Amino acid sequence: MEHSIALVTGATSGLGHAAARLLAEEGWREIIITGRSLAQIQETAEQLAAETRRKVFTPLELDLDKPLSVQSALAELVKRGRPLDFLLLNAGMVPGKARVITAAGIEASQAPLIGHHQLTIGLLRAKLLSNNVRIVIASAEPARGGVPMFKYTDAAAFADKYFGGDQTAAVEALIRNGPYVKYSPNNAYADAKLMVAWWVAALARRLPSGMAVYAVSPGASNATKVARNAGPLLKYLMIPIVNLIPGMNQTPETAARRYLQASEFGTDLSGQFYASAKGKFSGPMEVQRQPHLHDGANQEAAWQAVVNVSGIDLPHPEWLREVSGRSPDRGEIVA
C-alpha cells in the first residue's frame, strides 16, 4: 500500500498520538489527526511535528459524539478532495461508574462506533477512500471473552428474553443502554467492543473489492487516558495489579504498532478481529475464532442497529459497483 494519506481519530493522547507519530516515522506523506477541540488538536499537530521533525500533520476538529461535528469534518475532507489510504478509527473510552448518555441518546462507550460509522460511510459516499484503503478500528480484549471483571451480553439470549427474538432491537437497546439493560461500566465496555467486531465483519461484506477493514485490540496499555472515566475498582485495583504482572502491560507505541501491522494485511483477512492470545493482554496478536464473534446473525443485527441509531446506511451494491468499477466482495455469513 502506498504510504500517502492517513487519518487517525482520537490523536490528542495515548494510542492515537503514538500511532500518528509512528506513521510519520514510516514515511506517510500526510497524517490527518482529529480531536474534539480544534485548539487542542492544533497543539497536538505542532507537538508531533516537533517530536518527529516532520511537518506532515493536519489537524481536524471531530467530536464523534456529535453528528453535526462529524458532518463538518466530512465537509472539510470533501473540500480537500484527496482520498485516504489508511483510516484509523482509534477514538474510544472506558465508561465510568455513572451511566452517561449522549445528546443523541447513545451510551457513552458505544458513541464512538456510531460516530465512526457516520464518518466511514460519509467517506465512502464522497469517494474519499482509495480503491485499496485499509480501515482499522479499535476493539479490545473483553470482546473475545475470558477477561476478569468484564462480561459481554449474549445478544441472542437477550433478544429471546425481552424482544421476541429480534436481535436488532436487542442490540439497539444495548447501544442506547435502553429497555431491560442494567448498566454496568465494565459490561457496557465489553458490549461496545464486541459491537465493533461485529460491525467490522458486516462492513467487510459491503466494501468494494480491494478495500479491507479489521478490528484490532491494541492490548493492554495503561499509560493512556482511555480509562480516565473508569470506576475505582478498575482504576485503583485491577490496573495497578495488572501493571505488576510481567507481560500484562505495554507502552502506547508497542500497542499502536498493532494498528500499523493490520494496515498491511490483505483483503483475504478483511472482517476479522485481532487480539492477544488466550489468557494474554499483550504480545503477538492473532485472529480470534470464538464462535460468538463469527455469528452472522449477531453481525448483521449489529450493523442494522448501528444504521438505525445513526440514520446512515451504505447504498445498494449497484452504487458500489458504479463508483469502484468492481463488484463488491460480499463474503460469506457464518451462521
C-alpha positions in Angstrom: 0.0 0.0 0.0 1.3 3.4 -0.9 2.1 5.5 2.2 0.2 8.6 1.2 -2.6 10.0 3.3 -3.8 8.6 6.7 -6.5 9.8 9.1 -6.3 9.0 12.8 -9.2 9.7 15.2 -8.5 10.4 18.9 -5.0 11.6 18.3 -4.5 14.1 21.2 -3.1 11.5 23.5 -2.5 7.8 24.1 -2.6 5.3 21.3 -3.8 7.7 18.6 -1.0 10.1 19.4 1.5 7.2 19.3 0.1 5.8 16.0 0.3 9.2 14.3 3.9 9.5 15.4 4.7 6.0 14.1 3.0 6.7 10.8 5.2 9.8 10.3 8.3 7.8 11.1 7.2 5.2 8.5 7.2 7.9 5.8 3.5 8.8 5.4 3.1 11.9 3.3 0.2 13.4 5.3 -1.4 12.4 8.5 -4.8 13.9 9.4 -5.3 13.9 13.1 -8.6 14.5 14.9 -9.6 15.7 18.3 -12.7 17.1 20.0 -11.2 20.6 20.3 -9.7 22.4 17.3 -7.2 24.3 19.6 -6.1 21.1 21.3 -5.6 19.1 18.0 -3.7 22.1 16.5 -1.4 22.0 19.6 -1.1 18.2 19.1 -0.1 18.7 15.5 2.6 21.1 16.5 3.9 18.8 19.2 4.0 15.8 16.8 5.8 17.9 14.2 8.4 18.8 16.8 8.8 15.2 18.0 9.2 13.7 14.6 10.8 16.7 12.8 8.3 16.2 10.0 5.6 18.7 9.1 3.1 16.1 7.8 0.3 16.6 10.4 -3.0 18.2 9.5 -5.4 18.9 12.5 -9.1 18.3 12.1 -11.8 19.0 14.7 -14.0 16.0 15.2 -16.3 15.1 18.1 -17.7 11.6 17.4 -20.5 12.2 20.0 -22.0 15.0 17.8 -23.4 14.2 14.4 -23.0 17.8 13.3 -19.3 17.7 14.1 -18.9 14.5 12.0 -20.7 16.3 9.2 -18.5 19.3 9.5 -15.3 17.2 9.4 -16.6 15.3 6.3 -17.4 18.6 4.6 -13.8 19.7 5.3 -12.4 16.5 3.9 -14.7 16.8 0.8 -13.3 20.3 0.3 -9.8 18.9 0.3 -10.8 16.2 -2.1 -7.9 13.8 -1.6 -8.8 10.1 -0.9 -7.4 8.4 2.2 -5.2 5.3 2.0 -5.5 4.4 5.7 -8.4 5.2 8.1 -7.5 4.5 11.7 -10.7 4.7 13.9 -8.9 4.8 17.3 -11.0 7.0 19.5 -12.8 5.4 22.4 -13.3 5.3 26.1 -13.9 3.1 29.2 -17.2 4.2 30.8 -17.4 5.3 34.4 -19.4 4.3 37.4 -22.3 6.6 36.5 -24.1 5.9 33.2 -23.6 8.7 30.6 -26.0 9.1 27.7 -25.0 11.4 24.9 -27.3 14.1 23.5 -28.1 11.7 20.7 -29.3 9.1 23.2 -26.4 6.7 23.0 -24.5 5.1 25.9 -21.1 6.9 26.1 -18.8 3.9 25.4 -21.0 3.0 22.3 -20.9 6.5 20.9 -17.5 6.3 19.2 -18.7 3.4 17.0 -21.8 5.4 15.9 -19.5 8.4 15.1 -17.0 6.2 13.3 -19.8 4.6 11.3 -21.1 8.0 10.2 -17.5 9.1 9.2 -16.7 5.9 7.3 -20.0 5.8 5.3 -19.6 9.5 4.6 -16.1 9.0 3.2 -17.3 6.1 1.1 -20.2 8.1 -0.3 -17.9 11.0 -1.1 -15.4 8.7 -2.8 -12.7 9.7 -0.3 -11.4 6.3 0.4 -8.8 4.9 -2.1 -9.5 1.7 -4.0 -7.2 -0.2 -1.7 -7.9 1.6 1.5 -7.3 -0.2 4.8 -9.7 0.6 7.7 -8.7 -0.3 11.2 -10.9 0.3 14.2 -10.0 -0.2 17.8 -11.7 -3.1 19.7 -10.5 -4.6 23.0 -9.7 -7.9 24.7 -13.0 -8.1 26.6 -14.8 -8.7 23.2 -13.2 -12.1 22.9 -14.4 -13.1 26.4 -12.5 -14.6 29.3 -11.3 -11.3 30.7 -11.7 -10.9 34.5 -14.3 -8.3 35.6 -15.7 -7.9 32.1 -18.7 -9.8 30.6 -20.3 -9.2 27.2 -24.1 -9.7 26.7 -25.4 -12.8 25.0 -27.3 -10.9 22.3 -29.4 -13.8 21.1 -30.5 -14.8 24.6 -31.2 -11.2 25.4 -33.3 -10.9 22.3 -35.2 -14.1 23.0 -36.0 -13.0 26.6 -37.1 -9.4 26.0 -37.5 -8.7 22.3 -39.3 -11.7 20.9 -36.1 -12.9 19.2 -35.5 -9.6 17.4 -31.7 -9.3 17.7 -31.5 -5.9 16.0 -33.9 -4.5 18.6 -31.8 -6.1 21.4 -28.5 -4.7 20.0 -30.0 -1.3 19.6 -31.1 -1.4 23.3 -27.5 -2.2 24.3 -26.2 0.7 22.2 -28.7 3.1 23.9 -28.5 1.3 27.3 -32.2 1.3 27.0 -35.0 -1.1 27.9 -34.1 -4.1 30.1 -30.4 -3.2 30.1 -28.9 -3.0 33.6 -25.9 -0.6 33.4 -22.5 -1.9 34.5 -19.5 0.0 33.2 -17.3 -3.0 32.5 -20.0 -4.9 30.8 -21.0 -1.9 28.8 -17.4 -1.6 27.6 -17.3 -5.3 26.7 -20.5 -4.9 24.7 -19.2 -1.8 22.9 -16.0 -3.5 21.8 -17.9 -6.7 20.8 -20.2 -4.5 18.7 -17.1 -3.1 16.9 -16.0 -6.6 16.0 -19.5 -7.5 14.6 -19.7 -4.2 12.7 -16.4 -4.8 11.1 -17.5 -8.2 9.9 -20.6 -6.8 8.4 -18.8 -3.8 6.8 -16.3 -6.2 5.2 -19.2 -7.8 3.3 -20.3 -4.4 2.0 -17.0 -3.0 0.9 -15.9 -3.0 -2.8 -13.2 -5.5 -3.7 -9.7 -4.1 -2.9 -10.9 -2.3 0.3 -10.5 -4.0 3.6 -11.4 -3.5 7.3 -10.2 -5.0 10.5 -11.0 -4.8 14.2 -7.8 -4.7 16.3 -7.4 -4.8 20.1 -4.2 -2.9 20.8 -3.8 -4.9 24.0 -3.2 -3.6 27.5 -1.6 -0.2 27.6 -2.5 1.6 30.8 -0.4 4.7 30.2 -3.2 6.3 28.3 -6.4 8.3 29.1 -8.8 5.6 27.9 -9.6 4.6 31.5 -9.9 8.2 32.8 -13.6 7.7 33.5 -13.3 4.1 34.7 -14.7 3.2 38.1 -12.5 3.0 41.2 -12.4 -0.9 41.2 -10.9 -0.9 37.7 -8.8 2.2 38.0 -7.3 1.7 41.5 -7.3 -2.1 41.9 -7.2 -4.0 38.6 -5.0 -1.7 36.6 -2.3 -1.4 39.3 -2.3 -5.1 39.8 -2.0 -5.7 36.1 0.9 -3.3 35.9 2.8 -5.5 38.4 2.5 -8.6 36.2 5.2 -9.1 33.5 3.8 -9.1 30.0 0.4 -7.7 31.1 1.1 -4.1 30.1 2.9 -2.4 27.2 3.8 1.1 26.0 1.4 3.1 23.8 3.9 2.8 21.0 4.0 -1.0 21.2 0.2 -1.2 21.4 -0.2 1.2 18.4 2.1 -0.9 16.3 -0.7 -3.4 16.1 -2.8 -0.9 14.2 0.0 -0.4 11.7 0.6 -4.1 11.4 -3.1 -4.6 10.4 -2.9 -1.8 7.9 -0.6 -4.1 5.8 -2.9 -7.1 5.9 -4.5 -8.4 2.7 -8.2 -8.4 1.7 -8.4 -12.1 2.4 -8.3 -11.2 6.1 -10.9 -8.4 5.9 -13.6 -8.5 8.5 -11.5 -10.3 11.1 -11.0 -9.4 14.8 -7.4 -9.4 16.1 -6.5 -9.6 19.7 -3.9 -11.2 22.1 -3.7 -14.9 22.5 -6.0 -16.5 25.1 -5.1 -15.5 28.6 -2.8 -12.7 27.5 -3.1 -9.0 27.1 0.0 -8.1 25.1 2.4 -9.8 22.8 1.6 -11.1 19.2 -2.0 -10.7 18.1 -3.9 -13.3 16.3 -7.3 -13.8 14.6 -10.0 -14.6 17.2 -12.0 -17.7 16.4 -14.6 -17.7 19.2 -18.0 -18.7 17.9 -19.8 -15.6 19.2 -17.6 -13.4 17.1 -18.4 -15.2 13.9 -22.2 -15.5 14.3 -23.7 -13.9 11.2 -27.0 -13.1 12.8 -25.2 -11.1 15.5 -23.0 -9.3 12.9 -26.0 -8.3 10.8 -28.1 -7.3 13.8 -25.2 -5.1 15.0 -24.9 -3.5 11.5 -28.7 -2.8 11.3 -28.8 -1.5 14.9 -25.9 1.0 14.1 -27.8 2.0 11.0 -31.0 2.6 12.9 -29.2 4.7 15.6 -27.1 6.7 13.2 -29.7 7.0 10.4 -27.0 6.2 7.8 -26.6 3.1 5.7 -24.5 2.1 2.7 -26.3 2.5 -0.6 -27.3 -0.5 -2.7 -24.4 -2.6 -4.0 -25.1 -1.3 -7.5 -23.9 2.1 -6.3 -20.7 0.5 -5.1 -20.1 -1.1 -8.5 -20.7 2.3 -10.1 -18.1 4.2 -8.1 -15.5 1.4 -7.9 -15.8 -0.2 -11.3 -15.8 -3.6 -9.5 -18.3 -5.9 -7.8 -18.4 -5.7 -4.0 -16.7 -8.6 -2.2 -19.7 -10.0 -0.4 -18.1 -12.8 1.5 -20.0 -15.4 3.5 -22.1 -15.1 6.6 -21.3 -17.8 9.1 -24.5 -18.7 10.9 
